[in-house]
Amino acid sequence: MKTRVLFVCMGNICRSPTAEGVVRTLLDRAGLLPEVEIDSAGTHDYHIGKPPDERARTAAAGRGYDLSALRARRVSEFDFVRFDRILAMDRDNLDLLRQACPAEHRHKLGLFLEYSRKFGEREVPDPYYGGAEGFERVLDLVEDAASGLIDSLPRK
């Protein structure tokens, strides 16, 4: 049985698709991709159907991650049932998830950076209104938390 992980940010065009792309690539490199389903979504519907922000795609590509096939979507009620772990990029989006999530599924919710080993932050900052350096910082945080998350996943 696959473990299912959903990454969530506000618009699903910067942080959560970056997490999806990084984790998917690292799982693939480790030969573990068949055991895990990865997806991302946003708490808001601002960008539904759009690809990740060009700056996110460029920064990710510079480190060997391809985000080009991803498209933004909004979290659905079914996501709370389907996914085993629903990981928000920040506390604001975690709070929105808690408000929308049925009580019996709230144990699945958490912050993605809870899996970080090198950094003290617990929130991935939103790089949308900044420059390229913000997207590089997101990648630093995401790569670290991705390794911790993958190590925490059950193995067959």
C-alpha angles and dihedrals in degrees: 000000000000123000109231121211127184123193117206135194132151105277103007094233104098122017106020096045088048089054091046092050095045095046092045091051094046091048090050092050090051093048091243101110094101089060097053135055113208128191140151136213143169133240089224132052098225097118108023111165095011124121121245117285111284091239090055091049092048094048092046093048089053088063097041101266122128115209096164097107095052122103128191120253136167124249110263132204088250091060090069089058099038102047127070094201125027109189122192123205093221143010095258092059091042089056090051090050091050090053092051099038121095111242094246091061101042092098087071093063124096147129117280093222090062082087094055117117104180104039132064095209119103097193129064104225117235107248096188098106096039139066136274093285090068091058091049090052090051089053092050091053095041095049091053095046091044091060092049092047093050091050089053095054119105114254127217 
